[in-house]
Every structure is written in structure tokens, then in C-alpha cells.
Amino acid sequence: RASGRSRKRPLAPPPPQAAPPPQLGKRPGVGAPAAAAVKRPRLSDGLACRSVGGLSEYLVSCGGREGLVDGWYTRTEVRQAGSTAGSCYTYFFSPAGKRFRSRVEVARHFG
């Protein structure tokens, strides 16, 4: 070139940022911002709210007979604190007042 100056090249766009590698030994949602937290079912979603009718269907699918859970009732509550706050849990109660935390526990009860 006659002028002796070098011509500047246009800058290339920066390479895309890669996602950070997952941290081993950490539970998802713990220490993460609220937007990245794992979505847990809420009472209003209707997903975690179980009924005695659903329990009856489950027992029949396991080989039980209709009417095993006559007189049973459920109680569903929303967790108020802790890392699972806002999610709901359901207890199943027998007519005698014995509490069961899952459908599997009820099925074991009936053998």
C-alpha cells in the first residue's frame, strides 16, 4: 500500500457463551435463583391433590376389590416453610384413624 497504513479488519462477533457445567453433588433448585427452581405441584394445580376415588382405582389396579376404602378420607395441606414450601402433600386416613402417607402404604396395609 502506498500509504503504509494497514487496513483494520471488522471484528467477528464473540463466540456464544456455553452453559456452565452442572455442579455434581448439588440438588436441583437448591441455591439457584427462584426462576430456575424446579416447579413443584401446587394445591391449585390439582396435580398433587389425591382423592379416595383415586386411591380406590389404584388399589383395583393392584389387584384389590372395589369398596376397600369405604369410610376412608384424605387431608391435603400446603407446606408453609422449607425448600418445598408451596407444594402440597396428602395423607390418607382409615375409618379407625390410622394415617398413611402414600397409596403404596395403603396397598401394603391391605396386603
Z-matrix of the N, CA and C atoms (Angstrom, degrees):
N
C 1 1.434
C 2 1.513 1 108.69
N 3 1.234 2 112.81 1 146.69
C 4 1.451 3 118.21 2 -176.68
C 5 1.508 4 112.15 3 -74.53
N 6 1.326 5 117.65 4 -33.41
C 7 1.453 6 119.19 5 -175.31
C 8 1.522 7 112.07 6 -81.07
N 9 1.308 8 119.57 7 -19.58
C 10 1.440 9 122.43 8 179.55
C 11 1.514 10 113.83 9 83.14
N 12 1.321 11 116.31 10 -3.01
C 13 1.459 12 118.57 11 178.10
C 14 1.524 13 109.92 12 -92.01
N 15 1.319 14 115.19 13 142.79
C 16 1.471 15 118.17 14 177.10
C 17 1.523 16 108.83 15 -87.87
N 18 1.234 17 114.22 16 147.42
C 19 1.454 18 119.82 17 -179.47
C 20 1.528 19 109.18 18 -87.28
N 21 1.341 20 117.62 19 132.53
C 22 1.455 21 121.09 20 -179.64
C 23 1.516 22 109.99 21 -77.76
N 24 1.308 23 113.94 22 137.26
C 25 1.459 24 118.81 23 175.74
C 26 1.522 25 108.96 24 -86.86
N 27 1.328 26 117.79 25 147.03
C 28 1.462 27 119.15 26 176.13
C 29 1.532 28 109.21 27 -65.80
N 30 1.318 29 114.85 28 143.77
C 31 1.461 30 119.31 29 179.76
C 32 1.515 31 110.66 30 -73.61
N 33 1.315 32 115.44 31 140.40
C 34 1.468 33 121.04 32 176.72
C 35 1.528 34 107.74 33 -79.06
N 36 1.316 35 117.66 34 148.94
C 37 1.467 36 119.22 35 177.74
C 38 1.535 37 109.49 36 -62.01
N 39 1.328 38 117.22 37 148.66
C 40 1.470 39 119.09 38 -179.32
C 41 1.521 40 110.58 39 -65.72
N 42 1.323 41 117.07 40 150.40
C 43 1.466 42 119.16 41 179.63
C 44 1.523 43 109.81 42 -65.78
N 45 1.331 44 117.59 43 150.31
C 46 1.465 45 119.87 44 -179.15
C 47 1.531 46 110.75 45 -64.09
N 48 1.315 47 115.29 46 145.45
C 49 1.460 48 120.44 47 179.86
C 50 1.528 49 109.07 48 -75.35
N 51 1.304 50 116.43 49 133.12
C 52 1.461 51 121.17 50 176.58
C 53 1.525 52 108.28 51 -82.77
N 54 1.315 53 115.77 52 149.91
C 55 1.466 54 120.36 53 177.66
C 56 1.528 55 108.27 54 -66.91
N 57 1.328 56 117.65 55 143.96
C 58 1.460 57 118.95 56 179.39
C 59 1.523 58 110.10 57 -65.99
N 60 1.319 59 117.26 58 147.13
C 61 1.458 60 119.20 59 -179.11
C 62 1.525 61 110.24 60 -66.30
N 63 1.334 62 117.11 61 149.34
C 64 1.467 63 118.85 62 179.86
C 65 1.525 64 110.13 63 -65.75
N 66 1.322 65 115.22 64 146.66
C 67 1.454 66 119.67 65 178.79
C 68 1.514 67 108.62 66 -89.78
N 69 1.305 68 115.64 67 123.50
C 70 1.452 69 120.07 68 -179.47
C 71 1.511 70 110.00 69 -74.38
N 72 1.299 71 115.68 70 145.93
C 73 1.449 72 120.95 71 177.66
C 74 1.518 73 114.27 72 83.62
N 75 1.313 74 118.09 73 3.02
C 76 1.472 75 121.14 74 179.60
C 77 1.512 76 108.46 75 -107.59
N 78 1.321 77 116.19 76 140.71
C 79 1.453 78 120.74 77 175.59
C 80 1.524 79 108.59 78 -80.32
N 81 1.346 80 117.97 79 142.50
C 82 1.461 81 119.56 80 178.47
C 83 1.517 82 110.65 81 -62.19
N 84 1.302 83 115.31 82 137.58
C 85 1.448 84 120.62 83 176.00
C 86 1.517 85 113.78 84 88.39
N 87 1.333 86 118.33 85 -13.12
C 88 1.460 87 120.46 86 -179.36
C 89 1.522 88 107.83 87 -86.41
N 90 1.299 89 117.02 88 121.88
C 91 1.457 90 121.19 89 -179.60
C 92 1.515 91 113.50 90 79.79
N 93 1.316 92 117.76 91 -1.99
C 94 1.459 93 121.33 92 -179.62
C 95 1.525 94 108.85 93 -90.55
N 96 1.330 95 117.04 94 158.37
C 97 1.456 96 118.95 95 176.23
C 98 1.524 97 110.78 96 -61.53
N 99 1.304 98 116.79 97 156.55
C 100 1.461 99 121.63 98 -175.80
C 101 1.524 100 112.04 99 -58.07
N 102 1.332 101 118.31 100 -34.73
C 103 1.462 102 120.79 101 -178.14
C 104 1.525 103 111.06 102 -67.10
N 105 1.335 104 117.85 103 -27.65
C 106 1.455 105 120.90 104 -177.85
C 107 1.526 106 112.10 105 -94.35
N 108 1.314 107 117.82 106 -0.09
C 109 1.457 108 121.48 107 -177.09
C 110 1.521 109 110.20 108 -68.02
N 111 1.309 110 115.56 109 153.11
C 112 1.451 111 121.33 110 178.83
C 113 1.521 112 108.96 111 -69.78
N 114 1.332 113 116.48 112 132.18
C 115 1.468 114 120.03 113 -179.71
C 116 1.513 115 108.82 114 -76.70
N 117 1.304 116 114.96 115 126.73
C 118 1.454 117 121.44 116 177.50
C 119 1.521 118 108.48 117 -107.50
N 120 1.345 119 116.64 118 146.35
C 121 1.464 120 117.66 119 179.53
C 122 1.516 121 111.58 120 -62.49
N 123 1.294 122 116.24 121 142.16
C 124 1.465 123 122.84 122 179.14
C 125 1.519 124 108.98 123 -107.84
N 126 1.314 125 115.46 124 160.10
C 127 1.451 126 120.38 125 179.26
C 128 1.524 127 110.66 126 -57.58
N 129 1.329 128 116.50 127 -37.52
C 130 1.459 129 120.16 128 -177.09
C 131 1.525 130 112.18 129 -73.78
N 132 1.353 131 118.16 130 -17.70
C 133 1.459 132 120.66 131 179.35
C 134 1.523 133 112.07 132 -70.94
N 135 1.344 134 116.80 133 -24.71
C 136 1.448 135 119.75 134 -176.87
C 137 1.517 136 112.92 135 78.38
N 138 1.345 137 118.44 136 0.74
C 139 1.450 138 121.34 137 -177.46
C 140 1.522 139 111.84 138 -80.11
N 141 1.315 140 116.29 139 -42.66
C 142 1.453 141 119.50 140 -175.03
C 143 1.515 142 112.01 141 -93.48
N 144 1.303 143 117.65 142 -3.24
C 145 1.455 144 120.62 143 -177.29
C 146 1.528 145 108.14 144 -85.22
N 147 1.310 146 115.82 145 109.01
C 148 1.453 147 120.01 146 -177.77
C 149 1.518 148 108.84 147 -99.37
N 150 1.309 149 115.15 148 156.71
C 151 1.455 150 119.59 149 179.61
C 152 1.513 151 109.17 150 -126.41
N 153 1.303 152 115.83 151 167.79
C 154 1.456 153 121.06 152 176.44
C 155 1.532 154 109.13 153 -65.08
N 156 1.349 155 117.19 154 -33.12
C 157 1.468 156 120.31 155 177.15
C 158 1.516 157 111.54 156 -61.24
N 159 1.341 158 116.72 157 -42.07
C 160 1.463 159 120.67 158 177.02
C 161 1.519 160 111.60 159 -65.67
N 162 1.326 161 116.29 160 -35.85
C 163 1.461 162 121.00 161 177.27
C 164 1.523 163 110.16 162 -65.30
N 165 1.322 164 116.96 163 -42.41
C 166 1.461 165 121.28 164 178.81
C 167 1.528 166 110.93 165 -61.23
N 168 1.337 167 116.52 166 -44.52
C 169 1.468 168 120.54 167 178.16
C 170 1.522 169 110.67 168 -61.07
N 171 1.329 170 116.75 169 -40.84
C 172 1.466 171 121.05 170 179.82
C 173 1.528 172 110.30 171 -62.91
N 174 1.333 173 117.02 172 -45.70
C 175 1.462 174 120.38 173 -178.84
C 176 1.525 175 111.64 174 -63.85
N 177 1.344 176 117.15 175 -38.64
C 178 1.460 177 120.59 176 177.06
C 179 1.522 178 110.06 177 -64.22
N 180 1.352 179 117.45 178 -39.64
C 181 1.471 180 120.12 179 179.20
C 182 1.530 181 111.45 180 -67.29
N 183 1.348 182 116.65 181 -21.60
C 184 1.473 183 121.27 182 177.80
C 185 1.523 184 111.89 183 -89.34
N 186 1.326 185 117.28 184 0.95
C 187 1.456 186 120.70 185 179.17
C 188 1.512 187 114.41 186 104.36
N 189 1.319 188 117.91 187 3.87
C 190 1.462 189 121.19 188 178.04
C 191 1.512 190 111.12 189 -78.48
N 192 1.324 191 116.17 190 177.48
C 193 1.469 192 119.51 191 179.85
C 194 1.531 193 109.58 192 -109.28
N 195 1.311 194 115.77 193 161.82
C 196 1.463 195 122.13 194 177.11
C 197 1.524 196 109.74 195 -60.72
N 198 1.311 197 117.37 196 148.16
C 199 1.451 198 121.74 197 173.60
C 200 1.518 199 114.91 198 85.34
N 201 1.333 200 118.32 199 3.78
C 202 1.468 201 120.32 200 179.08
C 203 1.521 202 111.70 201 -62.27
N 204 1.322 203 117.07 202 -30.89
C 205 1.459 204 120.00 203 -173.10
C 206 1.532 205 112.81 204 -107.24
N 207 1.319 206 116.72 205 23.75
C 208 1.466 207 119.52 206 174.66
C 209 1.524 208 108.48 207 -62.92
N 210 1.316 209 116.69 208 130.72
C 211 1.458 210 121.68 209 -178.98
C 212 1.519 211 113.74 210 90.29
N 213 1.313 212 118.02 211 -6.42
C 214 1.462 213 122.17 212 178.27
C 215 1.521 214 109.38 213 -80.10
N 216 1.327 215 116.80 214 157.62
C 217 1.466 216 121.18 215 174.74
C 218 1.526 217 109.42 216 -145.46
N 219 1.326 218 115.73 217 164.66
C 220 1.464 219 121.25 218 -179.42
C 221 1.521 220 109.57 219 -121.39
N 222 1.313 221 115.04 220 157.39
C 223 1.467 222 121.50 221 171.94
C 224 1.523 223 106.78 222 -134.89
N 225 1.329 224 117.09 223 121.52
C 226 1.456 225 123.10 224 -179.95
C 227 1.520 226 108.69 225 -112.20
N 228 1.324 227 116.20 226 129.72
C 229 1.459 228 121.34 227 -179.79
C 230 1.521 229 109.81 228 -130.15
N 231 1.322 230 115.38 229 155.64
C 232 1.463 231 122.01 230 177.99
C 233 1.521 232 107.97 231 -98.77
N 234 1.323 233 116.48 232 131.05
C 235 1.465 234 120.31 233 177.82
C 236 1.528 235 108.62 234 -67.31
N 237 1.332 236 116.14 235 133.39
C 238 1.457 237 121.52 236 -174.72
C 239 1.524 238 113.40 237 -94.48
N 240 1.327 239 118.56 238 -25.44
C 241 1.466 240 120.70 239 -174.35
C 242 1.522 241 109.90 240 -143.68
N 243 1.321 242 115.15 241 171.95
C 244 1.454 243 121.18 242 178.01
C 245 1.511 244 112.49 243 89.36
N 246 1.331 245 115.01 244 -176.39
C 247 1.464 246 119.67 245 -176.23
C 248 1.525 247 112.35 246 -70.29
N 249 1.337 248 117.80 247 -17.98
C 250 1.469 249 120.49 248 178.86
C 251 1.526 250 112.20 249 -105.06
N 252 1.335 251 117.38 250 20.16
C 253 1.463 252 121.26 251 -179.89
C 254 1.524 253 109.96 252 -57.19
N 255 1.310 254 116.19 253 136.42
C 256 1.463 255 121.29 254 179.89
C 257 1.515 256 112.98 255 97.74
N 258 1.335 257 117.89 256 -21.79
C 259 1.460 258 119.03 257 176.80
C 260 1.523 259 108.60 258 -82.97
N 261 1.309 260 116.39 259 159.19
C 262 1.456 261 118.06 260 -178.18
C 263 1.522 262 110.62 261 -116.39
N 264 1.296 263 114.99 262 156.79
C 265 1.450 264 121.32 263 178.61
C 266 1.517 265 107.90 264 -134.90
N 267 1.321 266 115.43 265 152.68
C 268 1.454 267 121.15 266 -175.78
C 269 1.514 268 109.86 267 -125.02
N 270 1.324 269 115.97 268 133.77
C 271 1.454 270 122.10 269 172.22
C 272 1.521 271 107.85 270 -107.84
N 273 1.335 272 116.01 271 143.39
C 274 1.457 273 122.43 272 174.48
C 275 1.521 274 107.71 273 -106.11
N 276 1.327 275 117.32 274 135.22
C 277 1.458 276 121.74 275 -178.73
C 278 1.523 277 110.02 276 -120.61
N 279 1.343 278 115.70 277 133.39
C 280 1.460 279 121.40 278 176.26
C 281 1.526 280 108.56 279 -78.76
N 282 1.333 281 117.76 280 167.29
C 283 1.470 282 119.65 281 176.86
C 284 1.531 283 112.51 282 -59.95
N 285 1.342 284 117.29 283 -25.74
C 286 1.464 285 121.16 284 178.61
C 287 1.530 286 111.93 285 -81.52
N 288 1.339 287 117.53 286 -6.33
C 289 1.462 288 121.65 287 178.63
C 290 1.512 289 115.09 288 94.49
N 291 1.336 290 117.94 289 4.05
C 292 1.468 291 120.31 290 178.13
C 293 1.525 292 109.26 291 -71.76
N 294 1.338 293 115.71 292 134.34
C 295 1.468 294 121.44 293 -176.35
C 296 1.526 295 110.50 294 -96.34
N 297 1.345 296 116.12 295 137.98
C 298 1.462 297 123.59 296 176.18
C 299 1.522 298 107.76 297 -126.21
N 300 1.332 299 116.43 298 136.83
C 301 1.466 300 120.04 299 -176.60
C 302 1.518 301 113.59 300 -90.41
N 303 1.331 302 119.12 301 -12.56
C 304 1.463 303 120.03 302 -178.41
C 305 1.526 304 110.49 303 -151.63
N 306 1.317 305 115.00 304 166.17
C 307 1.464 306 120.35 305 176.26
C 308 1.521 307 110.23 306 -65.80
N 309 1.332 308 116.31 307 -33.52
C 310 1.462 309 120.82 308 179.45
C 311 1.532 310 110.18 309 -63.56
N 312 1.328 311 117.47 310 -42.16
C 313 1.465 312 120.32 311 176.72
C 314 1.516 313 111.35 312 -61.25
N 315 1.335 314 118.12 313 -39.11
C 316 1.459 315 121.25 314 178.83
C 317 1.528 316 109.28 315 -65.77
N 318 1.336 317 117.40 316 -43.03
C 319 1.472 318 120.68 317 179.28
C 320 1.532 319 110.39 318 -61.56
N 321 1.338 320 117.20 319 -40.63
C 322 1.474 321 119.81 320 177.25
C 323 1.529 322 110.40 321 -63.11
N 324 1.306 323 116.88 322 -37.44
C 325 1.462 324 121.97 323 179.98
C 326 1.533 325 110.24 324 -59.38
N 327 1.334 326 116.13 325 -39.89
C 328 1.464 327 120.05 326 -178.98
C 329 1.521 328 112.08 327 -84.20
N 330 1.320 329 117.34 328 -10.04
C 331 1.470 330 121.29 329 177.13
C 332 1.464 331 110.64 330 81.53
